Every structure is written in structure tokens, then in C-alpha cells.
């Protein structure tokens, strides 16, 4: 395999944890980049805004507290708020995890008072009041922002993902704190749904939040432009399965697979007055430089006993611009490559 190593000065600086260093040094990881996406937090709250960011499907919602004396929130942010208040995870003021917050700073953000300054229009005197209600709570933060490491194994032509940091997000102002996701204990991915200690699990399909190829913050590059290499592997090896939809049982094969990337077709029209048939031939082609973003199908699991977050990438789908009128387009999926096979 030809190697395309970027100069160290061009790579994004990062305070690497031990596990992250280990991932990047893994010879099976040929490419890696950081991405940041927005996801809805509450699987029981539906809105048009959430549909535009990502679709969300419930896989599992269990609550260990069966009492009826309190409101049970199924939002992921309710769990993150508990983690923050208990100081269980490291907290930072930025997504890059370079500016740590001590416990007092974090408590002031999560549950401390805020100051409101008003000016008397007659005397021009400033008055400072303390308010305990200005800080957003879990119910106010309808989204989470996640900072993730997207990696690629060229031999298998497979992507995988690891969540590095997560933050409650209102959808308006930027997160006031980020939580560093702890290293996970090894778990068989197929067992997470069945284990009773995994109490919360959802599947996301990114829409507007699909990471754009131009925004990838590359940390490791042995492949060159990632979409070029990904397409080379798929087009050059028919044993690399791809699917037309995410729910198909059988991969694309033969002419149907070939037509994903290059296809010639014709449309016949018949003139009822002249009885002449007109055949119009058109040609379609899907190239790696047409890909604008990657739609991700990923699952997030919450392990309740230890308060751990697990992320599983199910599939990726390169999307390109499909024009429906002059200057107007929408992202269309070219194909799906499953990552859980």
C-alpha cells in the first residue's frame, strides 16, 4: 500500500489520551479524523428540528428506579448532568479538551447562580442581581454535541468510530462545558442490547449533522484523500459489500452494483402525431470528488452501573448533490457500507 504521510505541522494538534494514542498507532488504522456532530438527546421528544439534525430510534429504555415519586427523564442530557454534578468525568470548557474546568467552575456552570446586571434609566445606576434560573437544565438542552474519532481500515474498507467528548447543547449558544468520555471496558458489541446493565440505547441516522468531508480534522493519513481511497477499494474489489439501502439483506451485485458508479440508460418517448419514437440516452457517474458528506448510522449505549458511554458505528453512506431544479439540490445517498459485519 502506498503511503501518504502528512507533515506533522499539518496535523491537528491534540492532547492525546493513552487510548487515543494507541488507536492512532494501531497499524490497522490507516486514516483517522476528528468530527463534531449534533444529535437529539431525548428519544421520546420529537420535533422538526431534531429530524433535520438526525433521525433517532429507540433501541432500549430501562429505568432502574420504578418509584412514582419523581419525573423520569429519558434524555441523555439527564445522565450527563448527573455525571457533571458528581464530578465523575473530566470536564473542559472546549471540545478539544485542552482547557480543564475544576469542580468549582463546573458546579457554577451546572447549578450555580448567575448575575444579571440592570441599569436604572433615571439614575443610570447598575444593579447586580443573582439568578438561579438562568442556567439551562437537561430539559433545556435538547441536543448533545459529540466530538468523535472516525477511523478507517483500508484492508477491510471499514470505518469505525469512538466518542471522545460530549456536551449538552441547547441548539443556540455553544456548550458551556464538555465531558471527556472515559475509556470503555471491552464489551462484545452484540451483547450490549441484551445486558441488563445497558439501560439506554438509541440509533441515530445523521441528516443535516452528517460530517462534511471538507471539515474532517485529519490526525492520521496513510491513504491520501479518504473518499478517493474508499472508492478505489470498493470499485476494485467486489468482495467489499455495499448496499442500496440500510435495510437490505443482500448486497448489490453485478450490473446493479456497477450502475452505482457508472451507468448508461435510455428513455423512450412516442409522438402520437408522427408515430415516431424518440430515444434519449443519458449517462450517470458517481465519483469520489462529488461526495459532500458521510451519513452515519451509529448507536449509542449507556451502561448504568459504571456510568459509561459506548458508541457503535453501524454503517456509513457517502452522499452527493442531487439537483432537482437549477441551483437547488439535496444530499442523496450513493450507497451504504456496513461497518458491523
Secondary structure, 3 states (H helix, E strand, C coil): CCCCCCCHHHCCCCCCCHHHHHHHHCCCCCEEEEEEEEEECECCCCCHHHHHHEEEEEEEECCCCCCCCCCCCCEHHHHHHHHHHHCCCCEECCCCCCCECCHHHHHHHHCCCEEEEEECCCCCCEEEEEECCCCCCCCCCCEEEEEEEEEEECCCCEEEEEEEEEEEECCCCCCCCEEECCCCCCCCHHHCCCCCCEEEEEEEEECCCCEEHHHCEEEEECCCCHHHHHHHHHHHCCCCCCECCCCCCCCCCHHHHHHHHEEEEEEEEECCCCCCEEEEEEEEECCHHHEEEEEEEEEEEEECCCCEEEEEEEEEEEEEEEEEECCEEEEEECCEEECCC
